[in-house]
Amino acid sequence: MRLPAVMNMVSGRFNNKMGMTSGKFSVSTSSHMEFADITAQVQKAVADSGVGDGVCYVYNPHTTAGLTINEGADPAVQSDLIGVFRQIVPKDYPYRHMEGNSPSHMMATLTGSSVSVFIESGRLVLGTWQRIFFCEFDGPRNRKVRWKIIEG
């Protein structure tokens, strides 16, 4: 599995009164379509926050990319997902959006722009095989991912 070129946390701040912290990091993709595993970067944000229990919200502010949680042990799963997206979102549909990336917008809508993960004992609560993926549908690009951790 190819690891994405992910830069260190660009920003992060903690609000003691509200029990929350937020920040962002960069993801650089190298293909038109790819699923970049960002679990380690999100876990680093959780660890750096010092929050023991709470919720981590991860948000993608881009209209031609998404976020999902899925199996990370077998890279064939990501390849299969990309193949299925290519099958169900036609290139030759008479899109009115003339920028040339309409299928990317459709795929981003299918995956969604955010995921939420519980935090327990300072760790993301994910299933044995689960990973958090940034879903690139219009790459290669340099993107930003935002996160917010709420204690509680």
C-alpha positions in Angstrom: 0.0 0.0 0.0 1.4 3.4 -1.0 1.6 5.9 1.9 0.5 9.4 1.0 2.9 12.3 1.2 1.3 13.9 4.3 2.9 17.0 5.8 3.0 17.6 9.6 0.2 19.3 11.3 -0.1 22.8 9.9 -1.9 24.2 12.9 -3.5 23.1 16.1 -4.9 24.8 19.1 -6.5 23.8 22.3 -9.4 25.6 24.0 -9.3 24.7 27.7 -12.7 26.2 28.4 -14.5 24.2 25.7 -12.4 21.0 25.9 -11.7 21.0 22.2 -8.8 21.3 19.9 -8.6 21.7 16.1 -6.2 21.9 13.3 -5.3 20.8 9.8 -2.7 18.8 7.8 -1.8 18.5 4.1 -2.3 15.5 1.9 -0.5 15.3 -1.5 -1.9 12.8 -4.0 -0.1 11.5 -7.0 -2.9 9.9 -9.0 -6.2 11.1 -10.6 -8.0 8.7 -8.3 -6.5 7.2 -5.1 -7.4 6.4 -1.5 -4.7 7.9 0.8 -4.5 6.4 4.3 -4.5 9.3 6.7 -5.1 7.3 9.9 -1.6 8.0 11.3 -2.0 11.7 10.8 -5.4 11.8 12.6 -4.0 9.6 15.4 -1.1 12.0 15.8 -3.6 14.9 16.2 -5.4 12.9 18.9 -2.1 12.1 20.7 -0.9 15.7 20.5 -4.3 17.0 21.8 -3.9 15.1 25.1 -7.6 14.2 25.0 -8.2 10.8 26.6 -11.9 10.3 25.7 -14.0 12.2 23.2 -14.8 12.4 19.5 -12.6 13.3 16.5 -14.2 14.9 13.6 -12.3 14.9 10.3 -13.4 17.2 7.5 -12.4 17.6 3.9 -13.2 21.1 2.4 -12.8 20.0 -1.2 -15.6 19.3 -3.6 -13.8 16.7 -5.7 -12.5 14.6 -2.9 -14.0 12.7 0.0 -13.3 10.8 3.2 -14.3 7.3 4.2 -13.4 4.6 6.8 -12.8 1.2 5.3 -10.5 -1.8 5.3 -6.8 -0.9 5.2 -5.1 -4.3 5.4 -5.6 -5.3 1.8 -4.9 -2.6 -0.8 -7.1 -4.5 -3.2 -10.1 -3.0 -1.3 -9.1 0.5 -2.3 -8.5 -0.6 -5.9 -11.9 -2.3 -6.0 -13.6 0.8 -4.6 -12.0 3.0 -7.3 -13.1 0.4 -9.9 -16.7 0.4 -8.6 -16.8 4.2 -8.6 -15.7 4.3 -12.2 -18.4 1.8 -13.1 -21.3 3.6 -11.3 -20.3 7.2 -12.2 -20.3 7.5 -16.0 -17.7 9.7 -17.8 -20.0 10.1 -20.8 -23.1 11.4 -19.0 -24.2 14.8 -20.5 -22.9 16.8 -17.5 -23.8 20.5 -17.6 -20.8 21.5 -15.4 -18.3 22.1 -18.1 -15.0 22.1 -16.1 -14.4 18.4 -17.1 -14.3 17.0 -13.6 -18.1 16.4 -13.0 -17.5 12.7 -12.3 -15.2 13.7 -9.4 -18.0 15.8 -7.9 -20.4 12.8 -8.1 -17.9 10.5 -6.4 -17.2 13.0 -3.7 -20.9 13.2 -3.0 -21.0 9.4 -2.7 -18.2 9.2 -0.1 -19.1 12.4 1.8 -16.9 15.1 3.2 -16.4 14.0 6.8 -16.0 11.1 9.3 -16.4 10.9 13.0 -14.4 8.6 15.2 -14.7 8.0 19.0 -11.5 8.4 21.1 -10.9 6.2 24.1 -7.7 6.3 26.3 -6.1 8.7 23.8 -6.6 6.4 20.8 -9.0 6.4 17.8 -11.6 3.6 18.2 -11.4 1.8 14.9 -12.2 -1.8 14.0 -9.3 -4.2 13.5 -9.0 -3.6 9.8 -10.4 -0.1 9.6 -8.4 2.9 8.4 -9.3 6.5 7.6 -8.9 7.3 3.9 -8.7 10.6 2.0 -10.5 9.8 -1.3 -8.9 11.7 -4.2 -11.1 11.9 -7.3 -9.5 14.8 -9.2 -5.8 14.5 -8.6 -3.0 14.7 -8.4 -3.3 17.6 -6.0 -2.2 19.1 -2.7 -5.1 19.1 -0.3 -5.9 20.1 3.2 -7.8 18.0 5.8 -9.3 19.7 8.9 -9.9 18.0 12.2 -11.6 18.9 15.5 -11.4 16.9 18.7 -14.0 17.4 21.4 -13.3 16.0 24.9 -16.0 14.2 26.8 
